[in-house]
Amino acid sequence: MSETAEERGAVLLRSRGMRVTRPRIAVLEVLAGGGHLEVDEIATAVRARLESVSTQAVYDVLGALSRAGLARRIEPAGSPARFEARAGDNHHHVVCRACGAIADVDCATGSAPCLDPVGAGGFVVDEAEVTFWGLCPDCQQRKASDD
């Protein structure tokens, strides 16, 4: 018998010592769909599952999931915060300067050398956020056809 998405979410939450609630399960399901989602996108998708949930409740759930390592918050310059399910592997992101599309980029060396910076001033580094900027394939094509 296969496990439902709700059951998988409950197991994940319990594994981090978190209470299992319908909003937490719904947010985990939305994030599991992939992408780098803004809070409003997540809230809309959660409301489709639960009918009534406030945007503040979604922010609270996202904060709790991020602190527990079940979600990752990214904030590309000039963009609102976005959230994704892929957390804990120190991957990076590439952002399109034209349309804002975001894609994951695995660590270039296969490990996390960026977590051992020279001259960290005594800080213990546990995460590095690297953002690459450029043009996505669709915007490159549009630019080429405009030229």
One Martini backbone bead per residue (centre of mass of N, CA, C, O) as a GRO file, in nm:
protein
  147
    1MET     BB    1   0.094   0.038   0.025
    2SER     BB    2   0.071   0.362  -0.045
    3GLU     BB    3   0.166   0.673   0.029
    4THR     BB    4   0.053   0.967   0.097
    5ALA     BB    5   0.110   1.297   0.099
    6GLU     BB    6   0.005   1.337   0.386
    7GLU     BB    7   0.175   1.114   0.520
    8ARG     BB    8   0.452   1.224   0.436
    9GLY     BB    9   0.420   1.496   0.580
   10ALA     BB   10   0.384   1.383   0.865
   11VAL     BB   11   0.657   1.243   0.880
   12LEU     BB   12   0.831   1.492   0.838
   13LEU     BB   13   0.733   1.655   1.078
   14ARG     BB   14   0.797   1.444   1.300
   15SER     BB   15   1.107   1.424   1.233
   16ARG     BB   16   1.118   1.747   1.347
   17GLY     BB   17   0.908   1.789   1.590
   18MET     BB   18   0.632   1.850   1.455
   19ARG     BB   19   0.334   1.953   1.412
   20VAL     BB   20   0.036   1.834   1.274
   21THR     BB   21  -0.106   2.022   1.004
   22ARG     BB   22  -0.289   2.122   0.747
   23PRO     BB   23  -0.114   2.365   0.650
   24ARG     BB   24   0.157   2.214   0.646
   25ILE     BB   25   0.077   1.997   0.448
   26ALA     BB   26  -0.008   2.186   0.215
   27VAL     BB   27   0.264   2.327   0.178
   28LEU     BB   28   0.430   2.075   0.118
   29GLU     BB   29   0.271   1.998  -0.137
   30VAL     BB   30   0.330   2.252  -0.298
   31LEU     BB   31   0.644   2.235  -0.287
   32ALA     BB   32   0.661   1.944  -0.421
   33GLY     BB   33   0.588   2.064  -0.714
   34GLY     BB   34   0.783   2.289  -0.736
   35GLY     BB   35   0.990   2.548  -0.739
   36HIS     BB   36   0.983   2.922  -0.695
   37LEU     BB   37   0.776   3.048  -0.458
   38GLU     BB   38   0.552   3.264  -0.373
   39VAL     BB   39   0.339   3.329  -0.126
   40ASP     BB   40   0.085   3.377  -0.300
   41GLU     BB   41   0.103   3.108  -0.454
   42ILE     BB   42   0.084   2.929  -0.207
   43ALA     BB   43  -0.181   3.037  -0.087
   44THR     BB   44  -0.360   2.966  -0.329
   45ALA     BB   45  -0.301   2.657  -0.324
   46VAL     BB   46  -0.394   2.611  -0.031
   47ARG     BB   47  -0.688   2.714  -0.066
   48ALA     BB   48  -0.765   2.483  -0.267
   49ARG     BB   49  -0.739   2.269  -0.023
   50LEU     BB   50  -0.875   2.446   0.247
   51GLU     BB   51  -1.018   2.737   0.162
   52SER     BB   52  -0.905   2.849   0.465
   53VAL     BB   53  -0.628   3.082   0.465
   54SER     BB   54  -0.393   3.281   0.567
   55THR     BB   55  -0.116   3.449   0.482
   56GLN     BB   56   0.009   3.447   0.764
   57ALA     BB   57  -0.001   3.139   0.799
   58VAL     BB   58   0.191   3.082   0.566
   59TYR     BB   59   0.431   3.233   0.677
   60ASP     BB   60   0.453   3.067   0.937
   61VAL     BB   61   0.499   2.794   0.801
   62LEU     BB   62   0.750   2.871   0.636
   63GLY     BB   63   0.924   2.942   0.877
   64ALA     BB   64   0.912   2.663   1.015
   65LEU     BB   65   1.018   2.495   0.773
   66SER     BB   66   1.288   2.643   0.746
   67ARG     BB   67   1.397   2.590   1.035
   68ALA     BB   68   1.360   2.261   0.983
   69GLY     BB   69   1.455   2.197   0.671
   70LEU     BB   70   1.182   2.181   0.460
   71ALA     BB   71   1.271   2.468   0.358
   72ARG     BB   72   1.356   2.735   0.122
   73ARG     BB   73   1.484   3.059   0.129
   74ILE     BB   74   1.477   3.309  -0.126
   75GLU     BB   75   1.651   3.640  -0.231
   76PRO     BB   76   1.653   3.792  -0.494
   77ALA     BB   77   1.737   4.064  -0.623
   78GLY     BB   78   1.433   4.241  -0.656
   79SER     BB   79   1.277   4.012  -0.498
   80PRO     BB   80   1.076   3.820  -0.361
   81ALA     BB   81   1.026   3.583  -0.170
   82ARG     BB   82   1.118   3.237  -0.192
   83PHE     BB   83   1.012   2.888  -0.222
   84GLU     BB   84   1.144   2.556  -0.142
   85ALA     BB   85   1.204   2.209  -0.099
   86ARG     BB   86   1.501   2.239  -0.156
   87ALA     BB   87   1.699   2.128   0.115
   88GLY     BB   88   2.039   2.095   0.248
   89ASP     BB   89   2.250   2.116  -0.032
   90ASN     BB   90   2.371   2.393  -0.132
   91HIS     BB   91   2.246   2.516  -0.364
   92HIS     BB   92   2.187   2.709  -0.645
   93HIS     BB   93   2.117   3.004  -0.857
   94VAL     BB   94   1.936   3.111  -1.153
   95VAL     BB   95   1.869   3.437  -1.301
   96CYS     BB   96   1.661   3.619  -1.493
   97ARG     BB   97   1.681   3.950  -1.597
   98ALA     BB   98   1.406   3.967  -1.759
   99CYS     BB   99   1.177   3.745  -1.614
  100GLY     BB  100   1.280   3.582  -1.331
  101ALA     BB  101   1.371   3.318  -1.368
  102ILE     BB  102   1.428   3.005  -1.183
  103ALA     BB  103   1.717   2.796  -1.115
  104ASP     BB  104   1.891   2.526  -1.045
  105VAL     BB  105   2.233   2.482  -0.906
  106ASP     BB  106   2.478   2.296  -0.870
  107CYS     BB  107   2.752   2.250  -0.724
  108ALA     BB  108   3.043   2.288  -0.902
  109THR     BB  109   3.225   2.067  -0.709
  110GLY     BB  110   3.016   1.876  -0.522
  111SER     BB  111   3.064   2.071  -0.294
  112ALA     BB  112   3.116   2.311  -0.008
  113PRO     BB  113   3.354   2.546  -0.030
  114CYS     BB  114   3.178   2.804   0.048
  115LEU     BB  115   3.192   2.708   0.369
  116ASP     BB  116   3.525   2.795   0.350
  117PRO     BB  117   3.610   3.084   0.415
  118VAL     BB  118   3.821   3.335   0.397
  119GLY     BB  119   3.786   3.540   0.650
  120ALA     BB  120   3.516   3.499   0.867
  121GLY     BB  121   3.557   3.630   1.157
  122GLY     BB  122   3.462   3.360   1.335
  123PHE     BB  123   3.259   3.232   1.174
  124VAL     BB  124   3.003   2.990   1.137
  125VAL     BB  125   2.938   2.831   0.846
  126ASP     BB  126   2.608   2.697   0.700
  127GLU     BB  127   2.572   2.902   0.448
  128ALA     BB  128   2.542   2.961   0.090
  129GLU     BB  129   2.460   3.231  -0.143
  130VAL     BB  130   2.432   3.170  -0.485
  131THR     BB  131   2.398   3.398  -0.768
  132PHE     BB  132   2.304   3.374  -1.092
  133TRP     BB  133   2.319   3.576  -1.393
  134GLY     BB  134   2.086   3.610  -1.681
  135LEU     BB  135   1.960   3.434  -1.965
  136CYS     BB  136   1.717   3.267  -2.071
  137PRO     BB  137   1.628   3.094  -2.344
  138ASP     BB  138   1.374   3.263  -2.415
  139CYS     BB  139   1.516   3.547  -2.394
  140GLN     BB  140   1.733   3.493  -2.603
  141GLN     BB  141   1.538   3.450  -2.839
  142ARG     BB  142   1.397   3.723  -2.825
  143LYS     BB  143   1.653   3.893  -2.861
  144ALA     BB  144   1.737   3.775  -3.139
  145SER     BB  145   1.464   3.862  -3.286
  146ASP     BB  146   1.504   4.178  -3.223
  147ASP     BB  147   1.793   4.216  -3.381
   0.00000   0.00000   0.00000
